[in-house]
Structure formats: structure tokens, C-alpha cells
Amino acid sequence: MKQTQERPVVTGVRVETRGDVPGGAAEYARAKVLKALGRVREPLPEARVGLSQAADPSVPYPAAARVSVDVNGHLVRAQAAADTMAEAIDLLQDRLAGRLARAHGKAHHRPHRGRGPRRRLPVEERRVVRRRTFGPPRRNPAEAVADMEALGHDFHLFTDVASGVDSVVYRDGRGGYRLARTARSLPGLLLLSASPSEAVVEVSGVPAPRMGLAQAMWRLEVTGLPFVFFTDAVTGRGNLLHHRRDGHYGLITPAG
């Protein structure tokens, strides 16, 4: 029998909507937030969720979701925006779980999304699922690492606020971080004193290769790497292609 004390004691998840929010989104958000709170053992007061849908679907990230919950007097907030409401809520769940883990000092002990089992599909059945980066379009490396930790991901695409260069931070497989850019830069070590763990990042001096999507897909398959960071031959922007858990390809492009 499961121990009921391992589940959060939540008085309720209050969901407020604004705009033409799709039907069923409120219940979906409620279930996702409760799942994110599933490892919090302290009694929790009401969690508040806000969903908003922009009237113009052509605006960047028309679907937005936010949540706030009081954990022992500490207000934990998370927010996300995406092309669809379901995607925004999924991302909100990840960010809330990450914020809660960091609040309890457990950020380095949770599993990362990219390390789970992946469905194997025949190459001819795979499709490319596109999405843009979320949140502020321009970040510094320390903020990018913090976002990556909060999301529980192994890589994070961002545009550097100082240089305007598309970049990616990622785990090096040895407990550290690496930084790659679309433009050539001086290799070396970068101290992220503003990051949660005073992290040191190894900077690659080799710019991301310029190629098309088809070539990036080929490289992803033949190298066996978890992702390919490349400069798109058409747009000139940094793109990141990776394997998704459902067996398809995920293509991440810059927010702006």
C-alpha cells in the first residue's frame, strides 16, 4: 500500500483562465501541477494557476501558463509560454518541479528528462517536431545554465545577451558544463558565479557548423550524439536538433 504521507496535502489547485483557453485545459493543468507537487511532503495551501490564450494566434507564444504555491512560507513560482496550451502546461510542470527541487536543495538528485528510455522508430516514420525556445529570448550563460537545471534538461539553446550570438549550454557527461556558439570564440573556462552551483563552463572555440536540416538529421543518426547544434544554412540562426522520447526529432529554434 502506498504511503499517503508521501503525497502533498493541498487544499486545492485553483485555475483561472483568460482568453479563448481550449476546453479541458484547466483540468489538464490541475493534474500536471498536482503531479509536480507529488514529491513535496509538507502540507501545502492552495496552488494558484493562471492560463491565458492570446487572441491573435500569430503572436509569439500565444499560450501562457503560470503557477504559484507557498512551501513553508517560501513562494515558489513558475511560468511558461508556447505555441499551444498543452505544450505550455507541460513546460510549466517541468519548471515547477525544477523550482521545487532547487528550493529543497535537491536539484542535482533528480533525473533529467533527456536520460529516459527513447522509443525506437524506423527512420522513414520519424518526423521533425519544431518548437522555439521559451522565456526571455536573450540570456547570459549563467541564466541559461539555471534554466537548464530548473527544467531538468541536458542542454539549453539561448541567445547571448551580450554578443547576440546563438549559443547552447549542455552537460559534458562528467558532471560539468560546456558552451558552444554559432560564432568563433576563444576557448577557455568561464566561471558562472551567478549560477546556483558556482559552475565552471568549458567554452568551445569551434563555431557550430553551417548546414541544412537534412544534413543535421544525418549527422544526428551517424554520430549517435544526443543532439546536433548547427547554424541553419537558410536563416543563419543557431538550431538544435535532438532525439525525442517518442522516437521523432525535436528541432529547437531561437525565440527571437
VOLO-438483 format. One record per residue (C-alpha): residue in one letter; z, x, y. Coordinates in steps of 0.25 Angstrom, whole numbers, padded with zeros to 4 digits, always signed. Each point is the difference from the previous one (the first is absolute). Example, Ala and Ser with C-alpha at 12.3 -4.5 7.8 and 13.67 -1.06 7.14 Angstrom:
REM VOLO-438483
A+0031+0049-0018;S-0002+0006+0014;
REM end
This chain:
REM VOLO-438483
M+0000+0000+0000;K-0003+0005+0014;Q+0011+0004+0009;T-0001-0010+0011;Q+0008+0009+0010;E-0013+0009+0000;R-0007-0010+0007;P+0001-0002+0015;V+0009-0011+0005;V-0009-0006+0011;T+0003-0013+0007;G-0014-0002+0002;V-0014+0005+0004;R-0004-0007+0013;V-0015+0001+0002;E-0006-0004+0014;T-0015-0001+0002;R-0010+0000+0012;G-0014-0003+0000;D-0009-0004-0012;V+0008+0007-0011;P-0006-0003-0013;G+0007-0010-0009;G+0010+0005-0010;A+0002+0013+0008;A+0014-0004+0004;E+0004-0001-0015;Y-0007+0013-0003;A+0007+0007+0011;R+0013-0005-0004;A-0002+0004-0015;K-0004+0014+0005;V+0011+0002+0009;L+0010-0004-0011;K-0006+0010-0009;A+0001+0011+0010;L+0015-0004+0002;G+0002+0000-0015;R+0007+0014-0001;V+0010-0003+0011;R+0013-0003-0006;E+0007-0003+0013;P+0001-0015+0005;L-0011-0003+0010;P+0000-0010+0011;E-0013-0007+0002;A-0013+0008+0000;R-0010-0004+0011;V-0015+0001-0002;G-0011-0003+0010;L-0015-0002-0003;S-0011-0001+0010;Q-0015-0002-0001;A-0009+0003+0012;A-0009-0011+0004;D-0012+0010+0000;P-0003+0006-0013;S-0008+0011+0006;V+0012+0007+0006;P+0006+0012-0007;Y+0011-0004-0010;P+0000-0016+0003;A+0011-0002-0010;A+0014+0006+0003;A+0014-0001-0007;R+0013+0004+0004;V+0014+0000-0006;S+0015+0003+0005;V+0012+0000-0009;D+0015+0004+0003;V+0005+0010-0010;N+0015+0003+0002;G-0002-0001+0015;H-0013+0008+0000;L-0012-0008+0004;V-0012+0004-0008;R-0014-0004+0005;A-0014+0002-0005;Q-0013-0005+0004;A-0015+0001-0004;A-0013-0005+0004;A-0013-0001-0009;D-0013-0008-0001;T+0006-0010-0009;M+0014-0007+0000;A+0002+0004-0015;E-0003+0014+0003;A+0009+0000+0012;I+0012-0006-0008;D-0003+0010-0012;L+0001+0012+0010;L+0012-0007+0006;Q+0007+0000-0013;D-0003+0015-0002;R+0005+0004+0014;L+0013-0008-0001;A+0003+0006-0014;G-0002+0014+0006;R+0009-0003+0013;L+0011-0005-0009;A-0001+0012-0009;R+0001+0009+0012;A+0011-0008+0006;H+0008+0003-0013;G-0004+0015-0001;K-0009-0003-0013;A-0014+0003+0006;H-0002+0011-0010;H+0004-0007-0012;R-0009-0012+0000;P-0013+0000-0008;H-0013+0002+0008;R-0011-0011-0001;G-0011+0010-0003;R+0007+0005-0013;G+0000-0013-0008;P-0010-0002-0011;R-0014-0003+0004;R-0010-0010-0007;R-0012+0007-0005;L-0013-0007+0003;P-0014+0004-0003;V-0007+0007+0012;E-0010-0011+0001;E+0011-0010+0002;R+0007+0007+0011;R-0001-0005+0014;V+0005+0006+0013;V+0011-0007+0007;R+0000+0003+0015;R+0012+0000+0009;R+0004+0006+0013;T+0012+0008+0003;F+0012-0009+0005;G+0009+0002+0011;P-0002+0008+0013;P-0014+0007-0001;R+0005+0013+0005;R+0013+0007-0006;N+0005+0014+0000;P+0002+0007-0014;A+0015-0003+0000;E-0002-0014+0002;A-0011+0000-0010;V+0009+0006-0011;A+0011-0010+0004;D-0010-0012-0002;M-0005+0006-0013;E+0015+0001-0005;A+0003-0014+0005;L-0012-0005-0008;G+0003+0008-0012;H-0014+0005+0000;D-0005+0014-0004;F-0010+0001+0012;H-0002-0006+0013;L-0012+0000+0009;F+0002+0001+0015;T-0006+0004+0013;D+0008+0012+0007;V+0005-0005+0014;A-0001+0014+0006;S-0014+0004-0005;G-0007-0013-0003;V-0004+0006-0014;D+0001-0009-0012;S+0009+0006-0010;V+0008-0002-0013;V+0014+0004-0004;Y+0002+0000-0015;R+0010+0005-0011;D-0003+0013-0006;G+0005-0003-0013;R+0012+0011+0001;G+0009-0009+0009;G-0007+0004+0013;Y-0011-0005+0009;R-0014+0005+0005;L-0008-0004+0012;A-0015+0000+0000;R-0009-0004+0012;T-0015-0003+0002;A-0001+0012+0010;R+0003+0014-0003;S+0013+0005+0004;L+0009+0012-0002;P+0007+0000-0014;G+0015+0002+0000;L+0013-0008-0001;L+0005-0011+0009;L+0014-0004+0002;L+0002-0015+0001;S+0014+0000+0007;A-0001-0014+0003;S-0002-0004-0014;P+0011-0006-0009;S+0001+0013-0008;E-0003+0011+0010;A-0013+0002-0009;V-0009+0012+0001;V-0015-0004-0002;E-0011+0010-0004;V-0012-0001+0009;S-0014+0001-0006;G-0010+0008+0008;V-0012-0006-0007;P-0006-0012+0006;A-0003-0013-0008;P-0014+0001-0006;R-0011-0009+0006;M-0006-0009-0010;G-0003-0015-0003;L+0008-0010-0008;A-0009+0002-0012;Q+0003+0015+0000;A+0015-0002+0002;M+0000-0009-0012;W-0007+0010-0009;R+0010+0011+0005;L+0012-0009-0003;E-0005-0002-0014;V-0004+0014-0004;T+0012+0007+0007;G+0011-0009-0006;L+0007+0001+0013;P+0009-0012+0005;F-0009-0002+0013;V-0011+0006+0008;F+0001+0002+0015;F-0013+0002+0006;T-0008-0001+0014;D-0009-0012-0001;A-0014+0004+0002;V-0004-0012+0008;T+0012-0003+0008;G+0006+0014+0001;R+0014-0005-0002;G+0010+0004-0011;N+0000-0009-0012;L+0009+0001-0012;L-0005-0005-0014;H+0010-0002-0011;H+0002-0007-0014;R+0006-0013+0001;R+0010-0006-0011;D-0010-0011-0003;G-0011+0010-0004;H-0008-0001+0012;Y-0002+0010+0012;G+0008-0001+0013;L-0006+0004+0013;I+0009+0002+0012;T-0006+0002+0013;P+0006+0003+0014;A+0007-0011+0008;G-0008+0003+0013;
REM end
